[in-house]
């Protein structure tokens, strides 16, 4: 089989990686498993698997790869697609949309071939140069389909519209997908609140806590934060982020991998959770997948930021903004006080730098099992 790549483009990214989208046509008797991407990494080749959930390939394909930034910025590197194994046809259902597109492409190929034959065919002997030449036509009663110019114009208009929406607002297709994910995460977060709403529930969640029960709200919040930190799985909800100055709020998920950040802002593994000593690190996109941190650079000193967890509500105030290299993780390290670090790619449409907003903790109000007497408190609307 042969992979004919027609286009390679950046499709977003996050801290430490860029999402590369390859489109083209796979020639051969498919279907095939999605290809892997071979990228030179020093003296060796790095083999990158496609993003999870990529369907088998039949003809035309679009495949996404999460490419580490140190590989993505090497303009001189040559990339190769490694063919995947052929799959059993019965295992892959036929997609009627793909068949419809293939039929349209075949019709267009017939029309182009007929026009080319008309241009190249010599003028018949005894017939004027303007004499008509027969062109094959479909059945006269079959509905007519748009010609190649109309299709190209429509495709161009869609591309321009998508680009304009991305520049003025955010990438619309991924924004719609993330909004659906956030709606589902809201329900999961409510169930997590319920699980942390009483001392008995908290004890059942964390059976390995010390025998001496924490006596102060701060101690109880710290204990429950450690419990949540140890049990949270990538892509699952852990809390809610509200930034009043930007008029937005998002469910926070665990992890900063590509799959997690597609759902919303993600908590850096290895950094503290609110209520624990140290720095709480949260990353988010600026142009794709809901663009939760698109206007992060608009925050001013003193602006409040609220993080609501199942065990407490934590209010921070912005101290300042920094622009750092992607490899600089100093802002995520402990600083002798509890603080929050929001990070995103910088500038817009680029992953060359990182913008970091730092905020200090000014108040912490216990919720659920961490509150005095274990009384549950409602999550803010």
Secondary structure, DSSP 8 states (H G I E B T S, - for coil): -EEEEEEEEEEEEETTEEEEEEEEEEESS--B---EEEEEETTEEEEE---TT---B-SEEEEEEEEEHHHHT-TT--EEEE---B--GGGS---HHHHHHHHHHHHHHHHHHHHHHHHHS---TTS-TT---------TTS-----HHHHHHHHHHHHHHHHHHHHHT--HHHHHHHHHHHHHHHHHHHHHHHHTSSHHHHHHH-TTS-SS---SHHHHHHHHHHHHHHH--BTSEEEEEEEGGGTEEEEEEE--SHHHHTTS-EE-TTS--TTSSSEEEEE--SSSTT-TTTTGGG--TT-EEEEEETTEEEEEEEEEEEEEETT--GGGS--SS-EEEEEEEESTT--SEEEEEEEEEEEEEE-GGGSGGG-------
